[in-house]
């Protein structure tokens, strides 16, 4: 998974969502970023796809290990 160290595949907003996801729930992220819960879910879906994560916890693990967030 070192492929993410040189080029970060996530947008700024996706990194914000992922960082907050490691600390809270979708509703908190939605409130803090002033976006809908559906938009949060959309970002999480894109994040998991881009970094090839099996689930949300795996995405957080990959992001921490590869210094994406």
C-alpha positions as CSV (number, residue, x, y, z in Angstrom):
1,X,0.0,0.0,0.0
2,X,3.0,2.3,-0.3
3,X,1.5,3.5,-3.5
4,X,-0.3,6.3,-1.7
5,X,2.7,7.9,-0.2
6,X,3.9,9.6,-3.4
7,X,0.5,10.6,-4.7
8,X,-2.5,11.1,-2.5
9,X,-5.6,9.9,-4.4
10,X,-8.1,11.7,-2.2
11,X,-9.4,15.2,-2.6
12,X,-9.1,17.8,0.2
13,X,-12.8,17.3,1.1
14,X,-12.4,13.5,1.1
15,X,-9.4,13.8,3.4
16,X,-11.4,16.1,5.7
17,X,-14.2,13.5,5.8
18,X,-11.9,10.6,6.5
19,X,-10.0,12.5,9.2
20,X,-13.4,13.3,10.9
21,X,-14.7,9.8,10.4
22,X,-11.8,8.4,12.5
23,X,-13.2,10.6,15.3
24,X,-16.9,10.6,15.0
25,X,-20.2,9.7,13.2
26,X,-21.7,10.7,9.9
27,X,-24.1,13.2,11.6
28,X,-21.2,15.0,13.3
29,X,-19.3,15.2,10.1
30,X,-22.4,16.5,8.3
31,X,-22.9,19.2,10.9
32,X,-19.2,20.2,11.1
33,X,-18.7,20.5,7.3
34,X,-22.2,21.8,6.7
35,X,-23.1,19.1,4.2
36,X,-25.8,16.5,4.1
37,X,-25.4,13.0,5.6
38,X,-26.0,11.7,2.0
39,X,-23.0,13.7,0.9
40,X,-20.9,12.3,3.7
41,X,-21.9,8.8,2.6
42,X,-21.0,9.6,-1.0
43,X,-17.6,10.8,0.1
44,X,-17.0,7.7,2.2
45,X,-18.0,5.5,-0.8
46,X,-15.5,7.3,-3.0
47,X,-12.8,7.1,-0.4
48,X,-13.2,3.4,0.0
49,X,-13.1,2.9,-3.8
50,X,-10.1,5.1,-4.3
51,X,-7.9,3.5,-1.6
52,X,-9.4,0.0,-2.2
53,X,-10.7,-0.4,1.4
54,X,-13.1,-3.2,2.3
55,X,-15.0,-1.0,4.8
56,X,-14.8,2.2,6.7
57,X,-12.5,0.9,9.4
58,X,-10.1,-0.5,6.8
59,X,-10.1,2.9,5.0
60,X,-9.1,4.6,8.3
61,X,-6.4,2.0,8.8
62,X,-5.0,2.4,5.3
63,X,-5.1,6.2,5.6
64,X,-3.2,6.2,8.9
65,X,-0.7,3.7,7.7
66,X,0.0,5.6,4.5
67,X,-0.1,9.0,6.1
68,X,-3.0,10.1,3.9
69,X,-4.6,11.8,6.9
